[in-house]
Amino acid sequence: MSAERILIAGGGIGGLAAALGLARQGRRVLVLEKAAQLGEIGAGIQLGPNAFHAFDYLGVGDAARALAVYIDNLRLMDAITGVEITRIPLDDPFRARMGNPYAVVHRGDLHGVFLRACQDSPLVELRTSSAVVGYEQDGTSATALLQDGTRETGAALIGADGLWSKVRAQMLDDGPPRVSGHTTYRSVIPVEDMPEELRWNAATLWAGPKCHIVHYPLQGWRSFNLVVTYHNDAPDPVAGMPVTADEVRKGFEHVSPVARQVIDKGQDWKLWVLCDRDPVMTWTEGRVALLGDAAHPMLQYFAQGACMAMEDAVRLSALVGEGGEIETLLRRYQDSRRLRTARVQLQSREIGEHIYHPDGAHAALRNAMMSAKTPEEWYDSIEWLYGGTGLTGAV
């Protein structure tokens, strides 16, 4: 019986989405999570319309919609002058064009939606304190090798174990992730602590030389998510390290006081040094495949990391539902996803370097070109991303 189930390494959003999608296709799933309890660190994430396409396919659309905050605009501000560069309205014309809304949500709340759905499914088994450190396969099954020496066997193994994936390390042996040199600091504050003149119902980004500041409301307008990023050429990966507000301020002394004041309001700041990888064309080996950040880790600048993982889960589960040899299905999954995710990986890098962080003439040209675009022109330029469902290989 064990060979019929599918194993998933990693119980984050991508892993649980894959588990839920496979269960909806009638497959038994064992999720192996290294942490002692299932949960998500971090704060807010943005949900493009493509995320809602995935929610609906996976059967959690209503639950996800109930937790989301539906913002009115994406706003780009000049962090030096304090002047708005452009905004993309997210109203009825946007929703009609993209097929779903744009929203923001607390990462932990979204993880909880998938966790509860998996817990409610008789086909999904969730196991914590179960770090997958490698795998074996013999042509008829795949076996996950756990850190404690135990082994779990199934029809296939999906490596959804994140940026530092052990499954990827064995499959591709391509070394550590690429350190971007960009340091991100995150905080969540009560809405009453947010400066009143900045309590916008928008995902707002202040773009400045080698830095930017992002804020948006969360959790039914009870709090604001703050994310500030400084291109300080940090050499080593760091994740979730506590840091003082004085340390955060160092990268933003040159920006407008209007934008800078959100840093003064931040509480319990934590630091991440952003990492990604170059796109690759191979995510599979026989009965083993990668998903989400294990396959295509990307910088945050498109706000699409979780969305791409959920699209992976949709495509993977849809193909498994078609039936056939598992090795063939996994290759089809890889082939249909790799160019779309590569585009997001590479353009995320470009946005961080050439849209959010330039100075001087480069910034002035950005402002002029972006301020001249109409909403319809913005919709034309982003429909490839937000209109995607994960069911095709569209790039």
GIUR-V92940 format. One record per helix or strand of 3 or more residues. SS is the DSSP state (h for helix, s for strand). FROM is the first residue (numbers start at 1). LEN is the number of residues. If there is no record, write none. Layout:
SS_FROM_LEN ; SS_FROM_LEN
//
This chain:
h_2_3 ; s_6_4 ; h_13_12 ; s_29_4 ; s_44_4 ; h_49_10 ; h_61_7 ; s_73_6 ; s_84_6 ; h_92_7 ; s_103_4 ; h_107_14 ; s_124_4 ; s_132_6 ; s_142_5 ; s_151_4 ; s_156_4 ; h_166_7 ; s_178_13 ; h_191_3 ; h_196_3 ; s_202_7 ; s_211_8 ; s_223_9 ; s_239_4 ; h_245_8 ; h_257_9 ; s_270_7 ; s_288_3 ; h_293_4 ; h_300_3 ; h_305_18 ; h_326_29 ; h_360_12 ; h_375_12
//
